[in-house]
Amino acid sequence: MPPLLSAADRTAFADRLARYAKHENLKRCVVIFHGGEPLLAGAESLVAFANELRAAVGSGTEIDIGLQTNGLLLTKQVLKVFEEEILPFL
């Protein structure tokens, strides 16, 4: 297993989520980044993936983003990136 989700797999997931949200007429869904340690991908990468997901589903479906972490890589800088880039959507 690769240590990180590839760009192709991220895009495939975003596309599949968009199709599912449209098919089921979802107004809101939750995506939790987990499995191993998602912070190994870097805060900017996680923000980019969250933005890709939001763009894929469009304005008709809100996406709540969660993160499961052991906290070892959770720094003030990471929190600042999340606060600036993800919290405005909440």
PDB file with one MODEL, atoms N, CA, C and O in Angstrom:
MODEL        1
ATOM      1  N   MET A   1       0.836  -1.173   0.000  1.00  0.00           N
ATOM      2  CA  MET A   1       0.000   0.000   0.000  1.00  0.00           C
ATOM      3  C   MET A   1       0.889   1.248   0.000  1.00  0.00           C
ATOM      4  O   MET A   1       1.854   1.328   0.760  1.00  0.00           O
ATOM      5  N   PRO A   2       0.564   2.202  -0.842  1.00  0.00           N
ATOM      6  CA  PRO A   2       1.335   3.443  -0.821  1.00  0.00           C
ATOM      7  C   PRO A   2       1.031   4.228   0.459  1.00  0.00           C
ATOM      8  O   PRO A   2      -0.067   4.121   1.005  1.00  0.00           O
ATOM      9  N   PRO A   3       1.987   5.006   0.934  1.00  0.00           N
ATOM     10  CA  PRO A   3       1.776   5.738   2.189  1.00  0.00           C
ATOM     11  C   PRO A   3       0.752   6.873   2.061  1.00  0.00           C
ATOM     12  O   PRO A   3       0.155   7.284   3.056  1.00  0.00           O
ATOM     13  N   LEU A   4       0.552   7.376   0.843  1.00  0.00           N
ATOM     14  CA  LEU A   4      -0.382   8.479   0.627  1.00  0.00           C
ATOM     15  C   LEU A   4      -1.329   8.154  -0.516  1.00  0.00           C
ATOM     16  O   LEU A   4      -0.987   7.383  -1.412  1.00  0.00           O
ATOM     17  N   LEU A   5      -2.503   8.732  -0.485  1.00  0.00           N
ATOM     18  CA  LEU A   5      -3.471   8.577  -1.561  1.00  0.00           C
ATOM     19  C   LEU A   5      -2.971   9.354  -2.774  1.00  0.00           C
ATOM     20  O   LEU A   5      -2.624  10.530  -2.664  1.00  0.00           O
ATOM     21  N   SER A   6      -2.937   8.701  -3.919  1.00  0.00           N
ATOM     22  CA  SER A   6      -2.427   9.361  -5.129  1.00  0.00           C
ATOM     23  C   SER A   6      -3.412  10.429  -5.617  1.00  0.00           C
ATOM     24  O   SER A   6      -4.585  10.428  -5.244  1.00  0.00           O
ATOM     25  N   ALA A   7      -2.917  11.328  -6.449  1.00  0.00           N
ATOM     26  CA  ALA A   7      -3.766  12.371  -7.025  1.00  0.00           C
ATOM     27  C   ALA A   7      -4.901  11.744  -7.836  1.00  0.00           C
ATOM     28  O   ALA A   7      -6.035  12.221  -7.796  1.00  0.00           O
ATOM     29  N   ALA A   8      -4.593  10.683  -8.564  1.00  0.00           N
ATOM     30  CA  ALA A   8      -5.616  10.001  -9.362  1.00  0.00           C
ATOM     31  C   ALA A   8      -6.696   9.398  -8.463  1.00  0.00           C
ATOM     32  O   ALA A   8      -7.881   9.474  -8.786  1.00  0.00           O
ATOM     33  N   ASP A   9      -6.297   8.802  -7.345  1.00  0.00           N
ATOM     34  CA  ASP A   9      -7.274   8.217  -6.421  1.00  0.00           C
ATOM     35  C   ASP A   9      -8.097   9.301  -5.724  1.00  0.00           C
ATOM     36  O   ASP A   9      -9.290   9.112  -5.487  1.00  0.00           O
ATOM     37  N   ARG A  10      -7.479  10.423  -5.396  1.00  0.00           N
ATOM     38  CA  ARG A  10      -8.227  11.536  -4.800  1.00  0.00           C
ATOM     39  C   ARG A  10      -9.291  12.032  -5.773  1.00  0.00           C
ATOM     40  O   ARG A  10     -10.440  12.254  -5.391  1.00  0.00           O
ATOM     41  N   THR A  11      -8.901  12.202  -7.026  1.00  0.00           N
ATOM     42  CA  THR A  11      -9.853  12.675  -8.041  1.00  0.00           C
ATOM     43  C   THR A  11     -10.959  11.655  -8.275  1.00  0.00           C
ATOM     44  O   THR A  11     -12.124  12.026  -8.418  1.00  0.00           O
ATOM     45  N   ALA A  12     -10.606  10.381  -8.316  1.00  0.00           N
ATOM     46  CA  ALA A  12     -11.607   9.328  -8.496  1.00  0.00           C
ATOM     47  C   ALA A  12     -12.605   9.336  -7.342  1.00  0.00           C
ATOM     48  O   ALA A  12     -13.808   9.193  -7.558  1.00  0.00           O
ATOM     49  N   PHE A  13     -12.106   9.503  -6.113  1.00  0.00           N
ATOM     50  CA  PHE A  13     -13.008   9.567  -4.962  1.00  0.00           C
ATOM     51  C   PHE A  13     -13.912  10.791  -5.052  1.00  0.00           C
ATOM     52  O   PHE A  13     -15.113  10.693  -4.802  1.00  0.00           O
ATOM     53  N   ALA A  14     -13.350  11.929  -5.404  1.00  0.00           N
ATOM     54  CA  ALA A  14     -14.143  13.160  -5.527  1.00  0.00           C
ATOM     55  C   ALA A  14     -15.245  12.988  -6.571  1.00  0.00           C
ATOM     56  O   ALA A  14     -16.387  13.388  -6.346  1.00  0.00           O
ATOM     57  N   ASP A  15     -14.903  12.396  -7.700  1.00  0.00           N
ATOM     58  CA  ASP A  15     -15.899  12.163  -8.751  1.00  0.00           C
ATOM     59  C   ASP A  15     -16.995  11.206  -8.288  1.00  0.00           C
ATOM     60  O   ASP A  15     -18.179  11.431  -8.537  1.00  0.00           O
ATOM     61  N   ARG A  16     -16.583  10.144  -7.615  1.00  0.00           N
ATOM     62  CA  ARG A  16     -17.578   9.168  -7.139  1.00  0.00           C
ATOM     63  C   ARG A  16     -18.479   9.784  -6.078  1.00  0.00           C
ATOM     64  O   ARG A  16     -19.688   9.550  -6.078  1.00  0.00           O
ATOM     65  N   LEU A  17     -17.903  10.568  -5.179  1.00  0.00           N
ATOM     66  CA  LEU A  17     -18.700  11.239  -4.162  1.00  0.00           C
ATOM     67  C   LEU A  17     -19.700  12.194  -4.811  1.00  0.00           C
ATOM     68  O   LEU A  17     -20.858  12.266  -4.399  1.00  0.00           O
ATOM     69  N   ALA A  18     -19.247  12.918  -5.819  1.00  0.00           N
ATOM     70  CA  ALA A  18     -20.135  13.857  -6.516  1.00  0.00           C
ATOM     71  C   ALA A  18     -21.300  13.124  -7.172  1.00  0.00           C
ATOM     72  O   ALA A  18     -22.447  13.562  -7.082  1.00  0.00           O
ATOM     73  N   ARG A  19     -21.004  12.019  -7.825  1.00  0.00           N
ATOM     74  CA  ARG A  19     -22.081  11.230  -8.462  1.00  0.00           C
ATOM     75  C   ARG A  19     -23.068  10.698  -7.418  1.00  0.00           C
ATOM     76  O   ARG A  19     -24.283  10.744  -7.614  1.00  0.00           O
ATOM     77  N   TYR A  20     -22.529  10.197  -6.315  1.00  0.00           N
ATOM     78  CA  TYR A  20     -23.387   9.658  -5.252  1.00  0.00           C
ATOM     79  C   TYR A  20     -24.248  10.769  -4.640  1.00  0.00           C
ATOM     80  O   TYR A  20     -25.448  10.585  -4.437  1.00  0.00           O
ATOM     81  N   ALA A  21     -23.637  11.911  -4.349  1.00  0.00           N
ATOM     82  CA  ALA A  21     -24.382  13.023  -3.751  1.00  0.00           C
ATOM     83  C   ALA A  21     -25.514  13.475  -4.663  1.00  0.00           C
ATOM     84  O   ALA A  21     -26.615  13.777  -4.201  1.00  0.00           O
ATOM     85  N   LYS A  22     -25.236  13.519  -5.956  1.00  0.00           N
ATOM     86  CA  LYS A  22     -26.269  13.925  -6.916  1.00  0.00           C
ATOM     87  C   LYS A  22     -27.364  12.858  -6.999  1.00  0.00           C
ATOM     88  O   LYS A  22     -28.553  13.179  -6.973  1.00  0.00           O
ATOM     89  N   HIS A  23     -26.960  11.594  -7.099  1.00  0.00           N
ATOM     90  CA  HIS A  23     -27.923  10.495  -7.214  1.00  0.00           C
ATOM     91  C   HIS A  23     -28.849  10.438  -6.007  1.00  0.00           C
ATOM     92  O   HIS A  23     -30.052  10.216  -6.149  1.00  0.00           O
ATOM     93  N   GLU A  24     -28.285  10.638  -4.819  1.00  0.00           N
ATOM     94  CA  GLU A  24     -29.063  10.543  -3.579  1.00  0.00           C
ATOM     95  C   GLU A  24     -29.637  11.895  -3.140  1.00  0.00           C
ATOM     96  O   GLU A  24     -30.313  11.990  -2.116  1.00  0.00           O
ATOM     97  N   ASN A  25     -29.357  12.932  -3.927  1.00  0.00           N
ATOM     98  CA  ASN A  25     -29.821  14.286  -3.611  1.00  0.00           C
ATOM     99  C   ASN A  25     -29.389  14.713  -2.207  1.00  0.00           C
ATOM    100  O   ASN A  25     -30.178  15.266  -1.441  1.00  0.00           O
ATOM    101  N   LEU A  26     -28.126  14.446  -1.886  1.00  0.00           N
ATOM    102  CA  LEU A  26     -27.601  14.801  -0.562  1.00  0.00           C
ATOM    103  C   LEU A  26     -27.425  16.301  -0.451  1.00  0.00           C
ATOM    104  O   LEU A  26     -26.902  16.946  -1.360  1.00  0.00           O
ATOM    105  N   LYS A  27     -27.858  16.840   0.647  1.00  0.00           N
ATOM    106  CA  LYS A  27     -27.657  18.272   0.927  1.00  0.00           C
ATOM    107  C   LYS A  27     -26.418  18.485   1.789  1.00  0.00           C
ATOM    108  O   LYS A  27     -25.849  19.576   1.825  1.00  0.00           O
ATOM    109  N   ARG A  28     -26.011  17.422   2.483  1.00  0.00           N
ATOM    110  CA  ARG A  28     -24.854  17.518   3.373  1.00  0.00           C
ATOM    111  C   ARG A  28     -24.251  16.135   3.542  1.00  0.00           C
ATOM    112  O   ARG A  28     -24.965  15.134   3.600  1.00  0.00           O
ATOM    113  N   CYS A  29     -22.917  16.091   3.621  1.00  0.00           N
ATOM    114  CA  CYS A  29     -22.229  14.838   3.912  1.00  0.00           C
ATOM    115  C   CYS A  29     -20.972  15.139   4.720  1.00  0.00           C
ATOM    116  O   CYS A  29     -20.560  16.293   4.846  1.00  0.00           O
ATOM    117  N   VAL A  30     -20.377  14.099   5.259  1.00  0.00           N
ATOM    118  CA  VAL A  30     -19.185  14.217   6.084  1.00  0.00           C
ATOM    119  C   VAL A  30     -18.087  13.366   5.477  1.00  0.00           C
ATOM    120  O   VAL A  30     -18.317  12.217   5.101  1.00  0.00           O
ATOM    121  N   VAL A  31     -16.893  13.932   5.383  1.00  0.00           N
ATOM    122  CA  VAL A  31     -15.708  13.195   4.939  1.00  0.00           C
ATOM    123  C   VAL A  31     -14.682  13.290   6.063  1.00  0.00           C
ATOM    124  O   VAL A  31     -14.319  14.384   6.497  1.00  0.00           O
ATOM    125  N   ILE A  32     -14.223  12.142   6.526  1.00  0.00           N
ATOM    126  CA  ILE A  32     -13.224  12.082   7.596  1.00  0.00           C
ATOM    127  C   ILE A  32     -11.916  11.596   7.003  1.00  0.00           C
ATOM    128  O   ILE A  32     -11.854  10.503   6.440  1.00  0.00           O
ATOM    129  N   PHE A  33     -10.876  12.395   7.124  1.00  0.00           N
ATOM    130  CA  PHE A  33      -9.547  11.968   6.707  1.00  0.00           C
ATOM    131  C   PHE A  33      -8.971  11.113   7.843  1.00  0.00           C
ATOM    132  O   PHE A  33      -8.812  11.585   8.969  1.00  0.00           O
ATOM    133  N   HIS A  34      -8.662   9.849   7.530  1.00  0.00           N
ATOM    134  CA  HIS A  34      -8.124   8.939   8.543  1.00  0.00           C
ATOM    135  C   HIS A  34      -7.347   7.834   7.848  1.00  0.00           C
ATOM    136  O   HIS A  34      -7.177   7.853   6.629  1.00  0.00           O
ATOM    137  N   GLY A  35      -6.892   6.902   8.606  1.00  0.00           N
ATOM    138  CA  GLY A  35      -6.170   5.753   8.058  1.00  0.00           C
ATOM    139  C   GLY A  35      -4.683   6.008   8.104  1.00  0.00           C
ATOM    140  O   GLY A  35      -4.171   6.817   7.330  1.00  0.00           O
ATOM    141  N   GLY A  36      -4.000   5.358   8.967  1.00  0.00           N
ATOM    142  CA  GLY A  36      -2.603   5.715   9.176  1.00  0.00           C
ATOM    143  C   GLY A  36      -2.593   7.079   9.848  1.00  0.00           C
ATOM    144  O   GLY A  36      -3.303   7.296  10.830  1.00  0.00           O
ATOM    145  N   GLU A  37      -1.812   7.974   9.336  1.00  0.00           N
ATOM    146  CA  GLU A  37      -1.763   9.340   9.870  1.00  0.00           C
ATOM    147  C   GLU A  37      -1.941  10.323   8.728  1.00  0.00           C
ATOM    148  O   GLU A  37      -0.990  10.579   7.989  1.00  0.00           O
ATOM    149  N   PRO A  38      -3.139  10.886   8.561  1.00  0.00           N
ATOM    150  CA  PRO A  38      -3.393  11.776   7.427  1.00  0.00           C
ATOM    151  C   PRO A  38      -2.500  13.015   7.399  1.00  0.00           C
ATOM    152  O   PRO A  38      -2.250  13.570   6.330  1.00  0.00           O
ATOM    153  N   LEU A  39      -2.024  13.449   8.551  1.00  0.00           N
ATOM    154  CA  LEU A  39      -1.165  14.632   8.570  1.00  0.00           C
ATOM    155  C   LEU A  39       0.182  14.397   7.901  1.00  0.00           C
ATOM    156  O   LEU A  39       0.907  15.354   7.631  1.00  0.00           O
ATOM    157  N   LEU A  40       0.535  13.131   7.626  1.00  0.00           N
ATOM    158  CA  LEU A  40       1.759  12.861   6.869  1.00  0.00           C
ATOM    159  C   LEU A  40       1.680  13.444   5.465  1.00  0.00           C
ATOM    160  O   LEU A  40       2.706  13.726   4.847  1.00  0.00           O
ATOM    161  N   ALA A  41       0.468  13.622   4.965  1.00  0.00           N
ATOM    162  CA  ALA A  41       0.275  14.213   3.634  1.00  0.00           C
ATOM    163  C   ALA A  41       0.570  15.713   3.648  1.00  0.00           C
ATOM    164  O   ALA A  41       0.853  16.300   2.604  1.00  0.00           O
ATOM    165  N   GLY A  42       0.505  16.322   4.810  1.00  0.00           N
ATOM    166  CA  GLY A  42       0.719  17.757   4.930  1.00  0.00           C
ATOM    167  C   GLY A  42      -0.613  18.495   4.965  1.00  0.00           C
ATOM    168  O   GLY A  42      -1.573  18.103   4.302  1.00  0.00           O
ATOM    169  N   ALA A  43      -0.654  19.556   5.737  1.00  0.00           N
ATOM    170  CA  ALA A  43      -1.888  20.327   5.894  1.00  0.00           C
ATOM    171  C   ALA A  43      -2.359  20.900   4.569  1.00  0.00           C
ATOM    172  O   ALA A  43      -3.552  20.874   4.267  1.00  0.00           O
ATOM    173  N   GLU A  44      -1.428  21.417   3.777  1.00  0.00           N
ATOM    174  CA  GLU A  44      -1.805  22.022   2.502  1.00  0.00           C
ATOM    175  C   GLU A  44      -2.414  20.988   1.560  1.00  0.00           C
ATOM    176  O   GLU A  44      -3.359  21.291   0.832  1.00  0.00           O
ATOM    177  N   SER A  45      -1.881  19.778   1.571  1.00  0.00           N
ATOM    178  CA  SER A  45      -2.415  18.704   0.740  1.00  0.00           C
ATOM    179  C   SER A  45      -3.827  18.323   1.182  1.00  0.00           C
ATOM    180  O   SER A  45      -4.694  18.088   0.341  1.00  0.00           O
ATOM    181  N   LEU A  46      -4.060  18.259   2.476  1.00  0.00           N
ATOM    182  CA  LEU A  46      -5.392  17.939   2.978  1.00  0.00           C
ATOM    183  C   LEU A  46      -6.390  19.041   2.636  1.00  0.00           C
ATOM    184  O   LEU A  46      -7.535  18.760   2.281  1.00  0.00           O
ATOM    185  N   VAL A  47      -5.959  20.281   2.743  1.00  0.00           N
ATOM    186  CA  VAL A  47      -6.824  21.404   2.366  1.00  0.00           C
ATOM    187  C   VAL A  47      -7.144  21.340   0.874  1.00  0.00           C
ATOM    188  O   VAL A  47      -8.284  21.569   0.471  1.00  0.00           O
ATOM    189  N   ALA A  48      -6.140  21.032   0.056  1.00  0.00           N
ATOM    190  CA  ALA A  48      -6.373  20.926  -1.388  1.00  0.00           C
ATOM    191  C   ALA A  48      -7.367  19.807  -1.697  1.00  0.00           C
ATOM    192  O   ALA A  48      -8.219  19.958  -2.573  1.00  0.00           O
ATOM    193  N   PHE A  49      -7.262  18.691  -0.985  1.00  0.00           N
ATOM    194  CA  PHE A  49      -8.197  17.583  -1.194  1.00  0.00           C
ATOM    195  C   PHE A  49      -9.600  18.001  -0.761  1.00  0.00           C
ATOM    196  O   PHE A  49     -10.572  17.717  -1.461  1.00  0.00           O
ATOM    197  N   ALA A  50      -9.716  18.669   0.378  1.00  0.00           N
ATOM    198  CA  ALA A  50     -11.024  19.150   0.831  1.00  0.00           C
ATOM    199  C   ALA A  50     -11.637  20.085  -0.206  1.00  0.00           C
ATOM    200  O   ALA A  50     -12.831  20.004  -0.496  1.00  0.00           O
ATOM    201  N   ASN A  51     -10.821  20.967  -0.758  1.00  0.00           N
ATOM    202  CA  ASN A  51     -11.313  21.888  -1.791  1.00  0.00           C
ATOM    203  C   ASN A  51     -11.723  21.139  -3.056  1.00  0.00           C
ATOM    204  O   ASN A  51     -12.710  21.495  -3.698  1.00  0.00           O
ATOM    205  N   GLU A  52     -10.966  20.100  -3.413  1.00  0.00           N
ATOM    206  CA  GLU A  52     -11.312  19.287  -4.580  1.00  0.00           C
ATOM    207  C   GLU A  52     -12.659  18.601  -4.368  1.00  0.00           C
ATOM    208  O   GLU A  52     -13.480  18.542  -5.283  1.00  0.00           O
ATOM    209  N   LEU A  53     -12.883  18.086  -3.165  1.00  0.00           N
ATOM    210  CA  LEU A  53     -14.151  17.445  -2.860  1.00  0.00           C
ATOM    211  C   LEU A  53     -15.305  18.432  -2.949  1.00  0.00           C
ATOM    212  O   LEU A  53     -16.346  18.127  -3.531  1.00  0.00           O
ATOM    213  N   ARG A  54     -15.121  19.606  -2.374  1.00  0.00           N
ATOM    214  CA  ARG A  54     -16.177  20.621  -2.407  1.00  0.00           C
ATOM    215  C   ARG A  54     -16.482  21.058  -3.837  1.00  0.00           C
ATOM    216  O   ARG A  54     -17.642  21.240  -4.205  1.00  0.00           O
ATOM    217  N   ALA A  55     -15.444  21.221  -4.630  1.00  0.00           N
ATOM    218  CA  ALA A  55     -15.653  21.618  -6.027  1.00  0.00           C
ATOM    219  C   ALA A  55     -16.382  20.519  -6.796  1.00  0.00           C
ATOM    220  O   ALA A  55     -17.234  20.811  -7.634  1.00  0.00           O
ATOM    221  N   ALA A  56     -16.058  19.276  -6.520  1.00  0.00           N
ATOM    222  CA  ALA A  56     -16.662  18.160  -7.243  1.00  0.00           C
ATOM    223  C   ALA A  56     -18.154  18.055  -6.973  1.00  0.00           C
ATOM    224  O   ALA A  56     -18.934  17.837  -7.900  1.00  0.00           O
ATOM    225  N   VAL A  57     -18.565  18.207  -5.710  1.00  0.00           N
ATOM    226  CA  VAL A  57     -19.991  18.064  -5.392  1.00  0.00           C
ATOM    227  C   VAL A  57     -20.782  19.329  -5.720  1.00  0.00           C
ATOM    228  O   VAL A  57     -22.001  19.279  -5.879  1.00  0.00           O
ATOM    229  N   GLY A  58     -20.095  20.447  -5.818  1.00  0.00           N
ATOM    230  CA  GLY A  58     -20.764  21.698  -6.150  1.00  0.00           C
ATOM    231  C   GLY A  58     -21.486  22.307  -4.960  1.00  0.00           C
ATOM    232  O   GLY A  58     -21.404  21.810  -3.836  1.00  0.00           O
ATOM    233  N   SER A  59     -22.183  23.379  -5.231  1.00  0.00           N
ATOM    234  CA  SER A  59     -22.822  24.141  -4.157  1.00  0.00           C
ATOM    235  C   SER A  59     -24.075  23.471  -3.610  1.00  0.00           C
ATOM    236  O   SER A  59     -24.606  23.908  -2.589  1.00  0.00           O
ATOM    237  N   GLY A  60     -24.554  22.431  -4.260  1.00  0.00           N
ATOM    238  CA  GLY A  60     -25.775  21.766  -3.805  1.00  0.00           C
ATOM    239  C   GLY A  60     -25.587  20.855  -2.610  1.00  0.00           C
ATOM    240  O   GLY A  60     -26.564  20.464  -1.972  1.00  0.00           O
ATOM    241  N   THR A  61     -24.342  20.507  -2.293  1.00  0.00           N
ATOM    242  CA  THR A  61     -24.057  19.610  -1.165  1.00  0.00           C
ATOM    243  C   THR A  61     -22.965  20.220  -0.297  1.00  0.00           C
ATOM    244  O   THR A  61     -21.871  20.515  -0.779  1.00  0.00           O
ATOM    245  N   GLU A  62     -23.267  20.406   0.981  1.00  0.00           N
ATOM    246  CA  GLU A  62     -22.250  20.860   1.929  1.00  0.00           C
ATOM    247  C   GLU A  62     -21.427  19.658   2.374  1.00  0.00           C
ATOM    248  O   GLU A  62     -21.959  18.566   2.571  1.00  0.00           O
ATOM    249  N   ILE A  63     -20.129  19.872   2.528  1.00  0.00           N
ATOM    250  CA  ILE A  63     -19.260  18.799   3.019  1.00  0.00           C
ATOM    251  C   ILE A  63     -18.608  19.258   4.317  1.00  0.00           C
ATOM    252  O   ILE A  63     -17.915  20.275   4.354  1.00  0.00           O
ATOM    253  N   ASP A  64     -18.838  18.494   5.379  1.00  0.00           N
ATOM    254  CA  ASP A  64     -18.125  18.701   6.633  1.00  0.00           C
ATOM    255  C   ASP A  64     -16.866  17.850   6.573  1.00  0.00           C
ATOM    256  O   ASP A  64     -16.926  16.662   6.257  1.00  0.00           O
ATOM    257  N   ILE A  65     -15.731  18.458   6.876  1.00  0.00           N
ATOM    258  CA  ILE A  65     -14.451  17.751   6.835  1.00  0.00           C
ATOM    259  C   ILE A  65     -14.003  17.459   8.263  1.00  0.00           C
ATOM    260  O   ILE A  65     -13.996  18.346   9.117  1.00  0.00           O
ATOM    261  N   GLY A  66     -13.628  16.206   8.512  1.00  0.00           N
ATOM    262  CA  GLY A  66     -13.090  15.808   9.803  1.00  0.00           C
ATOM    263  C   GLY A  66     -11.707  15.207   9.634  1.00  0.00           C
ATOM    264  O   GLY A  66     -11.292  14.884   8.520  1.00  0.00           O
ATOM    265  N   LEU A  67     -11.008  15.060  10.722  1.00  0.00           N
ATOM    266  CA  LEU A  67      -9.648  14.530  10.696  1.00  0.00           C
ATOM    267  C   LEU A  67      -9.437  13.674  11.935  1.00  0.00           C
ATOM    268  O   LEU A  67      -9.654  14.124  13.060  1.00  0.00           O
ATOM    269  N   GLN A  68      -9.012  12.438  11.717  1.00  0.00           N
ATOM    270  CA  GLN A  68      -8.655  11.545  12.817  1.00  0.00           C
ATOM    271  C   GLN A  68      -7.139  11.475  12.852  1.00  0.00           C
ATOM    272  O   GLN A  68      -6.514  11.033  11.889  1.00  0.00           O
ATOM    273  N   THR A  69      -6.551  11.904  13.944  1.00  0.00           N
ATOM    274  CA  THR A  69      -5.100  11.951  14.053  1.00  0.00           C
ATOM    275  C   THR A  69      -4.667  11.563  15.460  1.00  0.00           C
ATOM    276  O   THR A  69      -5.428  11.695  16.418  1.00  0.00           O
ATOM    277  N   ASN A  70      -3.431  11.083  15.569  1.00  0.00           N
ATOM    278  CA  ASN A  70      -2.885  10.825  16.896  1.00  0.00           C
ATOM    279  C   ASN A  70      -2.320  12.106  17.500  1.00  0.00           C
ATOM    280  O   ASN A  70      -1.948  12.125  18.674  1.00  0.00           O
ATOM    281  N   GLY A  71      -2.253  13.162  16.719  1.00  0.00           N
ATOM    282  CA  GLY A  71      -1.862  14.477  17.226  1.00  0.00           C
ATOM    283  C   GLY A  71      -0.373  14.762  17.232  1.00  0.00           C
ATOM    284  O   GLY A  71       0.032  15.882  17.541  1.00  0.00           O
ATOM    285  N   LEU A  72       0.453  13.781  16.899  1.00  0.00           N
ATOM    286  CA  LEU A  72       1.895  14.006  16.956  1.00  0.00           C
ATOM    287  C   LEU A  72       2.365  15.063  15.961  1.00  0.00           C
ATOM    288  O   LEU A  72       3.339  15.766  16.230  1.00  0.00           O
ATOM    289  N   LEU A  73       1.701  15.185  14.832  1.00  0.00           N
ATOM    290  CA  LEU A  73       2.103  16.151  13.812  1.00  0.00           C
ATOM    291  C   LEU A  73       1.225  17.406  13.825  1.00  0.00           C
ATOM    292  O   LEU A  73       1.321  18.243  12.928  1.00  0.00           O
ATOM    293  N   LEU A  74       0.386  17.531  14.828  1.00  0.00           N
ATOM    294  CA  LEU A  74      -0.518  18.666  14.927  1.00  0.00           C
ATOM    295  C   LEU A  74       0.218  19.827  15.600  1.00  0.00           C
ATOM    296  O   LEU A  74       0.378  19.864  16.820  1.00  0.00           O
ATOM    297  N   THR A  75       0.651  20.757  14.782  1.00  0.00           N
ATOM    298  CA  THR A  75       1.411  21.911  15.273  1.00  0.00           C
ATOM    299  C   THR A  75       0.569  23.179  15.169  1.00  0.00           C
ATOM    300  O   THR A  75      -0.516  23.168  14.588  1.00  0.00           O
ATOM    301  N   LYS A  76       1.072  24.258  15.730  1.00  0.00           N
ATOM    302  CA  LYS A  76       0.373  25.546  15.614  1.00  0.00           C
ATOM    303  C   LYS A  76       0.245  25.955  14.154  1.00  0.00           C
ATOM    304  O   LYS A  76      -0.771  26.528  13.758  1.00  0.00           O
ATOM    305  N   GLN A  77       1.261  25.669  13.352  1.00  0.00           N
ATOM    306  CA  GLN A  77       1.213  26.017  11.932  1.00  0.00           C
ATOM    307  C   GLN A  77       0.132  25.210  11.205  1.00  0.00           C
ATOM    308  O   GLN A  77      -0.600  25.759  10.382  1.00  0.00           O
ATOM    309  N   VAL A  78       0.030  23.925  11.502  1.00  0.00           N
ATOM    310  CA  VAL A  78      -1.002  23.087  10.893  1.00  0.00           C
ATOM    311  C   VAL A  78      -2.379  23.611  11.284  1.00  0.00           C
ATOM    312  O   VAL A  78      -3.265  23.738  10.440  1.00  0.00           O
ATOM    313  N   LEU A  79      -2.552  23.911  12.555  1.00  0.00           N
ATOM    314  CA  LEU A  79      -3.837  24.444  13.011  1.00  0.00           C
ATOM    315  C   LEU A  79      -4.165  25.769  12.328  1.00  0.00           C
ATOM    316  O   LEU A  79      -5.322  26.034  12.000  1.00  0.00           O
ATOM    317  N   LYS A  80      -3.148  26.596  12.115  1.00  0.00           N
ATOM    318  CA  LYS A  80      -3.362  27.883  11.442  1.00  0.00           C
ATOM    319  C   LYS A  80      -3.830  27.661   9.999  1.00  0.00           C
ATOM    320  O   LYS A  80      -4.750  28.332   9.531  1.00  0.00           O
ATOM    321  N   VAL A  81      -3.192  26.718   9.299  1.00  0.00           N
ATOM    322  CA  VAL A  81      -3.592  26.410   7.921  1.00  0.00           C
ATOM    323  C   VAL A  81      -5.034  25.934   7.895  1.00  0.00           C
ATOM    324  O   VAL A  81      -5.818  26.393   7.065  1.00  0.00           O
ATOM    325  N   PHE A  82      -5.396  25.026   8.784  1.00  0.00           N
ATOM    326  CA  PHE A  82      -6.773  24.526   8.826  1.00  0.00           C
ATOM    327  C   PHE A  82      -7.748  25.641   9.172  1.00  0.00           C
ATOM    328  O   PHE A  82      -8.823  25.731   8.580  1.00  0.00           O
ATOM    329  N   GLU A  83      -7.386  26.477  10.114  1.00  0.00           N
ATOM    330  CA  GLU A  83      -8.264  27.575  10.517  1.00  0.00           C
ATOM    331  C   GLU A  83      -8.507  28.534   9.353  1.00  0.00           C
ATOM    332  O   GLU A  83      -9.635  28.976   9.134  1.00  0.00           O
ATOM    333  N   GLU A  84      -7.463  28.851   8.617  1.00  0.00           N
ATOM    334  CA  GLU A  84      -7.582  29.807   7.514  1.00  0.00           C
ATOM    335  C   GLU A  84      -8.281  29.207   6.307  1.00  0.00           C
ATOM    336  O   GLU A  84      -9.007  29.910   5.603  1.00  0.00           O
ATOM    337  N   GLU A  85      -8.076  27.933   6.056  1.00  0.00           N
ATOM    338  CA  GLU A  85      -8.550  27.326   4.811  1.00  0.00           C
ATOM    339  C   GLU A  85      -9.802  26.481   4.938  1.00  0.00           C
ATOM    340  O   GLU A  85     -10.566  26.369   3.980  1.00  0.00           O
ATOM    341  N   ILE A  86     -10.030  25.883   6.101  1.00  0.00           N
ATOM    342  CA  ILE A  86     -11.184  24.983   6.229  1.00  0.00           C
ATOM    343  C   ILE A  86     -12.295  25.592   7.067  1.00  0.00           C
ATOM    344  O   ILE A  86     -13.467  25.461   6.715  1.00  0.00           O
ATOM    345  N   LEU A  87     -11.958  26.253   8.162  1.00  0.00           N
ATOM    346  CA  LEU A  87     -12.993  26.784   9.036  1.00  0.00           C
ATOM    347  C   LEU A  87     -13.923  27.784   8.373  1.00  0.00           C
ATOM    348  O   LEU A  87     -15.093  27.843   8.752  1.00  0.00           O
ATOM    349  N   PRO A  88     -13.470  28.578   7.400  1.00  0.00           N
ATOM    350  CA  PRO A  88     -14.428  29.500   6.760  1.00  0.00           C
ATOM    351  C   PRO A  88     -15.623  28.782   6.135  1.00  0.00           C
ATOM    352  O   PRO A  88     -16.658  29.408   5.907  1.00  0.00           O
ATOM    353  N   PHE A  89     -15.504  27.493   5.854  1.00  0.00           N
ATOM    354  CA  PHE A  89     -16.607  26.744   5.263  1.00  0.00           C
ATOM    355  C   PHE A  89     -17.632  26.302   6.298  1.00  0.00           C
ATOM    356  O   PHE A  89     -18.739  25.896   5.946  1.00  0.00           O
ATOM    357  N   LEU A  90     -17.262  26.380   7.582  1.00  0.00           N
ATOM    358  CA  LEU A  90     -18.172  25.879   8.625  1.00  0.00           C
ATOM    359  C   LEU A  90     -19.196  26.919   8.996  1.00  0.00           C
ATOM    360  O   LEU A  90     -20.042  26.674   9.856  1.00  0.00           O
TER     361      LEU A  90
ENDMDL
END
